[in-house]
């Protein structure tokens, strides 16, 4: 499987040192199987006057069984709970890899309404089910990163 990372620079050797805390699936190296999603991630850098570069990786999916993996097939109460824990810095799980939907702008607005207590969990999930899921894979450990192999990059 091919996975993409959108940034302002080429990342030939992904690491966990540069990852940020309190994001969707916690600290990790984020990639997506959707080229268009990686291009959107580049957009925030391009708006700041930087380059947009998509790095491409081959993922040894056949070895995924070696990893402790959490997968969300859709926006759900479980997904929402996990996002809440990660964004608030309260995730204590030891997953190597987390796969699921991206909290993009539209999704983020619904998530924020829930976080702020303006809507309940059931209403949030009801609203989210109408959103198209954009996938992200968060490689959270060095063991997981071993399954990613850099294949090249391109400026967009």
Residue frames as qw, qx, qy, qz and C-alpha x, y, z in Angstrom:
[[0.000, 0.890, 0.456, 0.000, 0.00, 0.00, 0.00],
 [0.388, 0.349, -0.020, 0.853, 1.18, 3.53, -0.76],
 [0.308, -0.804, -0.433, 0.268, 0.79, 6.22, 1.90],
 [0.344, 0.628, 0.077, 0.694, 1.39, 9.98, 1.64],
 [0.417, -0.615, -0.346, 0.573, 2.54, 12.73, 4.00],
 [0.260, 0.816, 0.221, 0.467, 1.92, 16.40, 3.22],
 [0.547, -0.631, -0.120, 0.538, 4.41, 18.94, 4.58],
 [0.217, 0.956, -0.129, -0.146, 6.70, 21.80, 3.57],
 [0.011, 0.679, -0.724, -0.119, 9.72, 19.52, 3.30],
 [0.772, 0.172, -0.591, -0.160, 10.63, 16.05, 2.16],
 [0.593, -0.522, 0.516, -0.330, 10.66, 13.52, 4.98],
 [0.630, 0.372, -0.672, -0.116, 12.86, 10.62, 3.91],
 [0.423, 0.000, -0.828, 0.367, 13.27, 9.29, 7.46],
 [0.495, -0.638, -0.243, -0.537, 10.06, 9.68, 9.47],
 [0.347, 0.059, -0.725, 0.592, 10.53, 9.97, 13.22],
 [0.382, -0.702, -0.601, -0.023, 8.51, 10.67, 16.33],
 [0.435, -0.268, -0.237, 0.826, 10.70, 13.52, 17.59],
 [0.012, -0.032, -0.195, -0.980, 8.90, 16.12, 15.50],
 [0.269, -0.504, -0.756, -0.320, 5.36, 15.00, 16.30],
 [0.211, -0.392, 0.175, -0.878, 2.98, 17.24, 18.17],
 [0.004, 0.203, 0.889, -0.410, 0.98, 16.31, 21.26],
 [0.274, 0.474, 0.517, -0.658, -2.79, 16.73, 21.60],
 [0.367, 0.277, -0.484, -0.745, -3.78, 16.00, 18.00],
 [0.776, -0.003, -0.276, -0.567, -6.39, 13.55, 16.65],
 [0.951, -0.085, -0.296, -0.015, -4.64, 10.27, 17.43],
 [0.676, -0.685, 0.136, 0.236, -1.90, 11.59, 19.68],
 [0.112, -0.751, 0.545, 0.355, 1.82, 11.91, 19.01],
 [0.769, 0.111, 0.602, 0.183, 2.93, 10.14, 15.87],
 [0.071, -0.288, 0.555, 0.777, 3.80, 10.36, 12.21],
 [0.561, 0.492, 0.467, -0.474, 0.64, 10.96, 10.18],
 [0.019, -0.172, 0.730, 0.661, 0.11, 9.68, 6.65],
 [0.647, 0.356, 0.331, -0.588, -2.90, 8.99, 4.46],
 [0.539, 0.134, 0.760, 0.338, -3.70, 6.60, 1.60],
 [0.348, 0.827, 0.440, 0.025, -5.45, 9.53, -0.11],
 [0.521, 0.168, 0.143, 0.824, -3.16, 11.69, -2.25],
 [0.065, -0.713, -0.298, -0.631, -5.75, 14.49, -2.23],
 [0.609, -0.762, -0.215, 0.029, -5.74, 14.52, 1.58],
 [0.698, -0.272, 0.043, 0.661, -1.94, 14.90, 1.66],
 [0.290, 0.437, 0.272, 0.807, -2.25, 17.76, -0.84],
 [0.334, -0.824, -0.282, -0.361, -4.74, 19.47, 1.52],
 [0.716, -0.590, -0.106, 0.359, -2.26, 19.06, 4.39],
 [0.564, 0.079, 0.160, 0.806, 0.30, 20.88, 2.20],
 [0.046, 0.773, 0.383, 0.504, -2.15, 23.75, 1.78],
 [0.461, -0.866, -0.156, 0.109, -1.57, 25.15, 5.26],
 [0.622, -0.383, 0.221, 0.646, 2.16, 25.46, 4.53],
 [0.381, 0.393, 0.453, 0.704, 1.61, 26.97, 1.10],
 [0.140, -0.892, -0.351, -0.248, -0.67, 29.62, 2.65],
 [0.524, -0.794, 0.064, 0.303, 2.30, 30.57, 4.86],
 [0.301, 0.875, -0.344, -0.162, 4.55, 31.01, 1.83],
 [0.425, -0.450, 0.778, 0.111, 6.36, 27.68, 2.15],
 [0.344, 0.226, -0.792, -0.451, 6.65, 24.84, -0.32],
 [0.845, -0.065, 0.262, -0.462, 4.12, 22.02, -0.40],
 [0.270, 0.437, -0.848, -0.129, 5.84, 18.65, -0.61],
 [0.913, -0.122, 0.071, -0.383, 4.20, 15.24, -0.62],
 [0.061, -0.470, 0.880, -0.016, 6.41, 12.39, 0.54],
 [0.856, 0.076, -0.286, -0.424, 5.43, 8.89, -0.60],
 [0.285, -0.435, 0.823, -0.229, 5.93, 5.64, 1.35],
 [0.658, -0.013, -0.704, -0.268, 5.44, 1.96, 0.72],
 [0.541, -0.414, 0.472, -0.560, 3.74, 0.41, 3.72],
 [0.263, 0.151, -0.953, -0.030, 4.35, -3.25, 4.55],
 [0.657, -0.225, 0.029, -0.719, 0.71, -3.95, 5.23],
 [0.829, 0.009, -0.552, -0.090, 1.41, -7.69, 5.34],
 [0.478, 0.071, -0.647, 0.589, 3.31, -7.11, 8.63],
 [0.322, -0.516, 0.025, -0.794, 0.55, -5.08, 10.29],
 [0.828, -0.392, -0.373, -0.149, -0.32, -8.07, 12.52],
 [0.647, 0.028, -0.430, 0.629, 2.98, -7.39, 14.33],
 [0.026, 0.276, -0.176, 0.945, 1.57, -4.06, 15.54],
 [0.003, -0.515, -0.731, 0.448, -0.96, -3.22, 18.20],
 [0.016, 0.174, 0.432, 0.885, -3.46, -1.45, 15.96],
 [0.220, 0.529, 0.603, -0.555, -6.67, 0.48, 16.54],
 [0.068, 0.153, 0.606, 0.778, -8.91, 1.04, 13.51],
 [0.327, 0.479, 0.452, -0.678, -12.00, 3.16, 13.21],
 [0.337, 0.297, 0.767, 0.459, -14.10, 2.27, 10.16],
 [0.012, -0.731, -0.439, -0.523, -16.32, 5.33, 10.55],
 [0.090, -0.395, 0.328, -0.853, -16.96, 8.37, 12.69],
 [0.638, -0.406, -0.644, -0.115, -18.44, 6.83, 15.82],
 [0.542, -0.814, 0.018, -0.208, -18.80, 7.36, 19.56],
 [0.874, -0.293, 0.096, 0.375, -15.60, 5.33, 20.07],
 [0.557, 0.436, 0.114, 0.697, -13.75, 7.52, 17.53],
 [0.132, -0.834, -0.069, -0.531, -15.06, 10.66, 19.23],
 [0.742, -0.670, 0.026, 0.018, -14.02, 9.40, 22.68],
 [0.833, -0.057, 0.110, 0.539, -10.52, 8.56, 21.43],
 [0.333, 0.631, 0.110, 0.692, -10.10, 11.96, 19.72],
 [0.393, -0.852, -0.050, -0.342, -11.21, 13.66, 22.94],
 [0.831, -0.496, 0.076, 0.241, -8.64, 11.74, 25.01],
 [0.725, 0.171, 0.153, 0.650, -5.83, 12.42, 22.56],
 [0.179, 0.715, 0.141, 0.661, -6.61, 16.12, 22.09],
 [0.467, -0.827, 0.030, -0.312, -6.84, 16.67, 25.82],
 [0.210, 0.619, -0.695, 0.300, -3.55, 14.84, 26.48],
 [0.642, -0.320, 0.523, -0.460, -5.25, 12.03, 28.41],
 [0.903, 0.257, -0.287, -0.192, -4.54, 9.12, 26.06],
 [0.421, -0.604, 0.670, -0.097, -2.66, 6.42, 27.95],
 [0.953, 0.215, 0.186, -0.108, -3.01, 3.66, 25.35],
 [0.408, -0.551, 0.614, 0.391, 0.00, 1.92, 23.82],
 [0.783, 0.538, 0.309, -0.039, -1.14, 1.48, 20.22],
 [0.527, -0.213, 0.454, 0.686, 1.60, 1.30, 17.60],
 [0.017, 0.122, 0.561, 0.819, -0.77, 2.38, 14.82],
 [0.288, 0.525, 0.590, -0.542, -4.13, 4.14, 14.80],
 [0.082, 0.126, 0.658, 0.738, -6.19, 4.36, 11.60],
 [0.092, 0.657, 0.715, -0.219, -9.37, 6.34, 11.11],
 [0.232, 0.835, 0.389, 0.312, -11.08, 9.51, 10.04],
 [0.366, 0.147, -0.112, 0.912, -9.54, 12.95, 9.98],
 [0.075, -0.769, -0.491, 0.402, -11.12, 15.74, 11.98],
 [0.336, 0.323, 0.318, 0.826, -11.11, 18.17, 9.02],
 [0.066, -0.134, 0.118, -0.982, -12.70, 21.63, 9.25],
 [0.607, -0.290, -0.326, -0.664, -16.34, 20.49, 9.03],
 [0.768, -0.249, -0.582, 0.098, -15.76, 17.52, 11.31],
 [0.392, 0.046, -0.458, 0.797, -13.69, 19.67, 13.68],
 [0.289, -0.315, 0.009, -0.904, -16.59, 22.11, 14.10],
 [0.784, -0.333, -0.371, -0.370, -18.86, 19.28, 15.23],
 [0.728, -0.094, -0.527, 0.427, -16.16, 17.87, 17.52],
 [0.165, 0.205, -0.307, 0.915, -15.66, 21.33, 19.08],
 [0.536, -0.387, -0.143, -0.736, -19.40, 21.68, 19.73],
 [0.856, -0.278, -0.436, -0.034, -19.25, 18.36, 21.56],
 [0.583, 0.060, -0.449, 0.675, -16.06, 19.25, 23.47],
 [0.041, -0.258, 0.185, -0.947, -17.66, 22.53, 24.57],
 [0.093, 0.282, 0.846, -0.444, -20.78, 20.71, 25.81],
 [0.357, 0.273, -0.058, -0.891, -23.08, 22.41, 23.30],
 [0.804, 0.108, -0.355, -0.463, -24.23, 19.10, 21.79],
 [0.759, -0.370, 0.513, -0.155, -24.19, 15.60, 23.25],
 [0.306, -0.351, 0.822, 0.327, -22.27, 12.62, 21.89],
 [0.505, 0.404, 0.763, 0.028, -25.26, 11.12, 20.08],
 [0.351, 0.889, 0.167, -0.243, -25.94, 14.40, 18.26],
 [0.086, -0.743, 0.545, 0.380, -22.25, 14.74, 17.33],
 [0.390, -0.094, 0.879, 0.257, -22.13, 11.23, 15.87],
 [0.477, 0.645, 0.585, -0.121, -25.42, 11.84, 14.05],
 [0.241, 0.912, -0.107, -0.313, -23.93, 14.95, 12.39],
 [0.213, -0.604, 0.696, 0.325, -20.63, 13.22, 11.60],
 [0.625, 0.143, 0.762, 0.092, -22.20, 10.31, 9.76],
 [0.533, 0.797, 0.272, -0.083, -23.02, 12.67, 6.88],
 [0.000, 0.871, -0.421, -0.255, -19.38, 13.70, 6.45],
 [0.860, 0.416, -0.290, 0.060, -17.11, 11.96, 3.98],
 [0.772, -0.571, 0.191, 0.206, -14.37, 10.19, 5.91],
 [0.464, 0.761, -0.428, 0.153, -10.83, 11.24, 5.04],
 [0.941, -0.256, -0.169, 0.142, -8.40, 8.64, 6.32],
 [0.064, 0.814, -0.514, 0.263, -5.28, 9.12, 8.37],
 [0.910, -0.115, -0.342, 0.203, -2.80, 6.59, 9.71],
 [0.222, -0.872, 0.342, -0.272, -0.87, 7.58, 12.81],
 [0.818, 0.140, -0.466, 0.306, 2.36, 5.64, 13.31],
 [0.450, -0.842, 0.059, -0.291, 2.92, 6.10, 17.05],
 [0.750, -0.539, 0.353, 0.152, 6.01, 3.94, 17.73],
 [0.010, 0.647, -0.673, -0.359, 9.43, 3.27, 16.22],
 [0.439, 0.029, 0.896, 0.052, 8.28, -0.33, 15.68],
 [0.517, 0.676, 0.484, -0.203, 5.42, 0.91, 13.50],
 [0.215, 0.864, -0.249, -0.382, 7.66, 3.27, 11.54],
 [0.352, -0.367, 0.805, 0.305, 9.81, 0.30, 10.50],
 [0.520, 0.395, 0.755, 0.060, 6.96, -0.74, 8.20],
 [0.351, 0.904, 0.128, -0.208, 7.15, 2.53, 6.21],
 [0.661, -0.110, 0.387, 0.634, 9.69, 2.83, 3.38],
 [0.126, 0.751, -0.056, -0.645, 10.37, 6.17, 1.69],
 [0.680, 0.360, 0.558, 0.310, 9.89, 6.05, -2.09],
 [0.333, 0.270, 0.277, 0.860, 10.27, 9.69, -3.05],
 [0.009, 0.661, 0.435, -0.611, 8.59, 13.08, -2.93],
 [0.299, 0.499, 0.468, 0.665, 7.18, 15.77, -5.15],
 [0.029, -0.262, -0.224, 0.938, 6.59, 19.47, -4.83],
 [0.146, 0.623, 0.738, 0.214, 3.03, 20.58, -5.49]]
